Amino acid sequence: MTDYVFIEGLQIDTLIGIYDWERRIRQPLVFDIEMAFDNRVPAATDDIALTLNYKEVSKRLIEFVSQSSFGLVETLAERCAQIILDEFGVSKVRLKLSKPGAVRGARAVGVMIEREKRSE
């Protein structure tokens, strides 16, 4: 059995892109994140300290992404997935990073990745 904690539609403004005009403006990115986490213990105890705190995950990503300036959304997605795996006790993360308005005629473009914590 796998449980997931999710964050949907987290919008963060950042410098992103490879073109000169993109390097001069902050653009909105939208994150949809699913994090594998065993919710049975927090559910049994009703103790927030035992949960995967999605507010803390959101705050950490907002801090990181808003200060970043990558050229590729692929690079940013990888770094965000690694932060979640390394810092929040998550065994697996599925992350969708959307760049709204990047392609004429499309609502958004971007990447979807799925990463698992490596065995030590």
C-alpha positions as YAML, in Angstrom:
chain: A
units: angstrom
residues:
- id: 1
  name: MET
  ca: [0.00, 0.00, 0.00]
- id: 2
  name: THR
  ca: [1.29, 3.45, -0.88]
- id: 3
  name: ASP
  ca: [-0.13, 6.69, 0.44]
- id: 4
  name: TYR
  ca: [0.48, 10.05, -1.17]
- id: 5
  name: VAL
  ca: [0.51, 13.56, 0.18]
- id: 6
  name: PHE
  ca: [0.03, 16.08, -2.61]
- id: 7
  name: ILE
  ca: [0.48, 19.76, -3.37]
- id: 8
  name: GLU
  ca: [-1.48, 20.95, -6.37]
- id: 9
  name: GLY
  ca: [-1.08, 24.20, -8.29]
- id: 10
  name: LEU
  ca: [1.76, 25.72, -6.26]
- id: 11
  name: GLN
  ca: [2.69, 28.85, -8.22]
- id: 12
  name: ILE
  ca: [6.18, 30.31, -7.80]
- id: 13
  name: ASP
  ca: [7.73, 33.19, -9.75]
- id: 14
  name: THR
  ca: [11.36, 32.80, -10.82]
- id: 15
  name: LEU
  ca: [13.95, 33.51, -13.48]
- id: 16
  name: ILE
  ca: [13.82, 30.57, -15.90]
- id: 17
  name: GLY
  ca: [14.67, 30.11, -19.54]
- id: 18
  name: ILE
  ca: [17.44, 30.22, -22.10]
- id: 19
  name: TYR
  ca: [16.47, 33.26, -24.15]
- id: 20
  name: ASP
  ca: [17.77, 36.75, -23.34]
- id: 21
  name: TRP
  ca: [14.27, 38.13, -22.74]
- id: 22
  name: GLU
  ca: [13.56, 35.30, -20.28]
- id: 23
  name: ARG
  ca: [16.64, 36.20, -18.27]
- id: 24
  name: ARG
  ca: [15.24, 39.71, -17.63]
- id: 25
  name: ILE
  ca: [11.80, 38.85, -16.24]
- id: 26
  name: ARG
  ca: [10.38, 36.64, -13.54]
- id: 27
  name: GLN
  ca: [7.95, 34.05, -14.85]
- id: 28
  name: PRO
  ca: [5.34, 31.99, -13.01]
- id: 29
  name: LEU
  ca: [5.85, 28.25, -12.75]
- id: 30
  name: VAL
  ca: [3.21, 25.85, -11.44]
- id: 31
  name: PHE
  ca: [4.07, 22.72, -9.44]
- id: 32
  name: ASP
  ca: [1.92, 19.64, -8.87]
- id: 33
  name: ILE
  ca: [3.63, 17.25, -6.48]
- id: 34
  name: GLU
  ca: [2.76, 13.78, -5.17]
- id: 35
  name: MET
  ca: [4.92, 12.43, -2.34]
- id: 36
  name: ALA
  ca: [4.84, 8.80, -1.21]
- id: 37
  name: PHE
  ca: [4.51, 8.79, 2.58]
- id: 38
  name: ASP
  ca: [3.07, 6.24, 5.00]
- id: 39
  name: ASN
  ca: [0.12, 8.07, 6.55]
- id: 40
  name: ARG
  ca: [-0.91, 5.23, 8.87]
- id: 41
  name: VAL
  ca: [1.11, 6.40, 11.88]
- id: 42
  name: PRO
  ca: [-0.09, 10.01, 11.84]
- id: 43
  name: ALA
  ca: [-3.64, 8.81, 11.14]
- id: 44
  name: ALA
  ca: [-3.53, 6.45, 14.13]
- id: 45
  name: THR
  ca: [-2.14, 9.05, 16.51]
- id: 46
  name: ASP
  ca: [-3.75, 12.24, 15.14]
- id: 47
  name: ASP
  ca: [-0.35, 13.89, 15.75]
- id: 48
  name: ILE
  ca: [0.68, 16.58, 13.26]
- id: 49
  name: ALA
  ca: [4.33, 16.14, 14.22]
- id: 50
  name: LEU
  ca: [4.25, 12.69, 12.56]
- id: 51
  name: THR
  ca: [2.84, 13.89, 9.24]
- id: 52
  name: LEU
  ca: [4.53, 14.98, 6.06]
- id: 53
  name: ASN
  ca: [4.03, 18.71, 6.52]
- id: 54
  name: TYR
  ca: [2.98, 19.97, 3.08]
- id: 55
  name: LYS
  ca: [3.20, 23.58, 4.31]
- id: 56
  name: GLU
  ca: [6.89, 23.10, 5.12]
- id: 57
  name: VAL
  ca: [7.51, 21.40, 1.77]
- id: 58
  name: SER
  ca: [5.79, 24.31, 0.01]
- id: 59
  name: LYS
  ca: [7.76, 26.93, 1.95]
- id: 60
  name: ARG
  ca: [11.05, 25.18, 1.17]
- id: 61
  name: LEU
  ca: [10.27, 24.99, -2.55]
- id: 62
  name: ILE
  ca: [9.10, 28.61, -2.67]
- id: 63
  name: GLU
  ca: [12.37, 29.67, -1.02]
- id: 64
  name: PHE
  ca: [14.53, 27.59, -3.39]
- id: 65
  name: VAL
  ca: [12.68, 28.23, -6.66]
- id: 66
  name: SER
  ca: [12.18, 31.97, -6.16]
- id: 67
  name: GLN
  ca: [15.95, 32.38, -5.63]
- id: 68
  name: SER
  ca: [16.98, 30.11, -8.52]
- id: 69
  name: SER
  ca: [17.81, 31.09, -12.10]
- id: 70
  name: PHE
  ca: [18.13, 27.89, -14.14]
- id: 71
  name: GLY
  ca: [17.98, 27.80, -17.91]
- id: 72
  name: LEU
  ca: [15.99, 24.57, -18.12]
- id: 73
  name: VAL
  ca: [12.82, 23.47, -16.36]
- id: 74
  name: GLU
  ca: [14.33, 19.97, -16.44]
- id: 75
  name: THR
  ca: [17.18, 21.07, -14.16]
- id: 76
  name: LEU
  ca: [14.85, 22.86, -11.77]
- id: 77
  name: ALA
  ca: [12.50, 19.86, -11.57]
- id: 78
  name: GLU
  ca: [15.41, 17.54, -10.72]
- id: 79
  name: ARG
  ca: [16.68, 19.86, -7.97]
- id: 80
  name: CYS
  ca: [13.21, 20.22, -6.44]
- id: 81
  name: ALA
  ca: [12.62, 16.46, -6.45]
- id: 82
  name: GLN
  ca: [15.98, 15.92, -4.76]
- id: 83
  name: ILE
  ca: [15.18, 18.48, -2.04]
- id: 84
  name: ILE
  ca: [11.92, 16.69, -1.27]
- id: 85
  name: LEU
  ca: [13.59, 13.27, -1.14]
- id: 86
  name: ASP
  ca: [16.55, 14.46, 0.95]
- id: 87
  name: GLU
  ca: [14.83, 16.76, 3.41]
- id: 88
  name: PHE
  ca: [11.33, 15.42, 4.06]
- id: 89
  name: GLY
  ca: [11.54, 11.66, 4.57]
- id: 90
  name: VAL
  ca: [9.74, 10.92, 1.33]
- id: 91
  name: SER
  ca: [10.50, 7.62, -0.43]
- id: 92
  name: LYS
  ca: [9.19, 8.63, -3.86]
- id: 93
  name: VAL
  ca: [8.12, 11.88, -5.50]
- id: 94
  name: ARG
  ca: [6.20, 12.60, -8.68]
- id: 95
  name: LEU
  ca: [6.61, 16.21, -9.78]
- id: 96
  name: LYS
  ca: [4.96, 18.09, -12.61]
- id: 97
  name: LEU
  ca: [6.46, 21.47, -13.41]
- id: 98
  name: SER
  ca: [4.43, 23.64, -15.79]
- id: 99
  name: LYS
  ca: [5.50, 26.82, -17.54]
- id: 100
  name: PRO
  ca: [2.27, 28.61, -18.47]
- id: 101
  name: GLY
  ca: [2.17, 30.61, -21.70]
- id: 102
  name: ALA
  ca: [5.55, 29.39, -22.95]
- id: 103
  name: VAL
  ca: [4.13, 28.10, -26.24]
- id: 104
  name: ARG
  ca: [1.51, 29.95, -28.23]
- id: 105
  name: GLY
  ca: [-1.73, 28.00, -28.28]
- id: 106
  name: ALA
  ca: [-0.88, 25.84, -25.27]
- id: 107
  name: ARG
  ca: [-2.04, 26.54, -21.74]
- id: 108
  name: ALA
  ca: [1.31, 25.30, -20.41]
- id: 109
  name: VAL
  ca: [4.33, 23.17, -21.21]
- id: 110
  name: GLY
  ca: [6.79, 21.52, -18.89]
- id: 111
  name: VAL
  ca: [8.05, 18.25, -17.49]
- id: 112
  name: MET
  ca: [6.80, 15.41, -15.31]
- id: 113
  name: ILE
  ca: [9.34, 13.36, -13.40]
- id: 114
  name: GLU
  ca: [9.20, 10.55, -10.87]
- id: 115
  name: ARG
  ca: [12.15, 9.89, -8.57]
- id: 116
  name: GLU
  ca: [12.78, 7.44, -5.73]
- id: 117
  name: LYS
  ca: [15.12, 7.67, -2.79]
- id: 118
  name: ARG
  ca: [18.29, 5.74, -3.56]
- id: 119
  name: SER
  ca: [19.23, 2.85, -1.32]
- id: 120
  name: GLU
  ca: [22.25, 3.64, 0.78]
...
